[in-house]
């Protein structure tokens, strides 16, 4: 029997903390969050905050992309927009081009849709996200090569993987930004359903190092539940961080809003129980039964659902959430002496600790 167990300890975001260090940064106000990232073989650079909204329902919507662009934050649109909607999106406002990617899978319809949008949007379609759950198949690597041959000028985000070897394989096949993360997402059930996964902090650390040696970039995808996690991902070397759950729960995501009524101890003067209305937004994994029912007419009989469906409390405002996130990143930079987010990975040191994760999303699992 072949038994292979790696004894190396692998860590998640909750297993580490960033150690503060001597800092020339007098105020967090001085910290620059926009990065200026180049891509091997391209003239185009990314100039913005290195955060991406995930290509998920409830997150990667056009409305969310427009709102996040105001803060210099990037979005990967969901795969489920029609070609005409995408053409209109990219051509009607050229400033969207630098902050939005069209996402596709690897089916014939996806290739056809990309060609149709590209024929009309041309250079305004600068970023593409080639997204599959399992970036290890030879077929997927072939698709990355095919994309690179067909569209040499596009910045290609591709994944997902969690190991340095496959990160390098995708970069060598033509990916510019490799999506790193399997099993760590807030509504992901891959670890439960398949036993597959990799602790996300270590995946980011190892894949970023390998990507940079090979001239590529990575986006740390999934598993961030706090601004501190985002800081840890960037400090570990991620060039970008992709967020699903942290951006979900806002009205810009367009998810179904559900009212729930609760009674506490409080009573009115008339002695009646006070009933409070709480608003929730439905949020689900893109491999969940909910997503499969919505987009593919149900789960195929050879698949199991690898995503959860939850209700998140409707968050009061996207701008409050963004300020909280960006403020946290500025503060993290000032603690480690980084004058810009660009420098955080050179300045930060980590310490291992007992798991610090003390906040989960305020959510209610659906029946
Ligand atoms: P989050 O920021 O919510 O922790 O993670 C977002 C990431 O979770 C997405 O970008 C995607 O990579 C992953 N994801 C989204 N839906 C599913 C799903 O249904 N199953 C799995 N395994 N991963 C998912």
Boltz pocket constraint, residues with backbone or C-beta under 6 A from the ligand:
constraints:
  - pocket:
      binder: B
      contacts: [[A, 54], [A, 55], [A, 56], [A, 133], [A, 160], [A, 181], [A, 183], [A, 184], [A, 185], [A, 186], [A, 187], [A, 188], [A, 189], [A, 190], [A, 221], [A, 222], [A, 223], [A, 224], [A, 242], [A, 243], [A, 244], [A, 245], [A, 246], [A, 284], [A, 285], [A, 286], [A, 287], [A, 288], [A, 306], [A, 307], [A, 308]]
      max_distance: 6.0
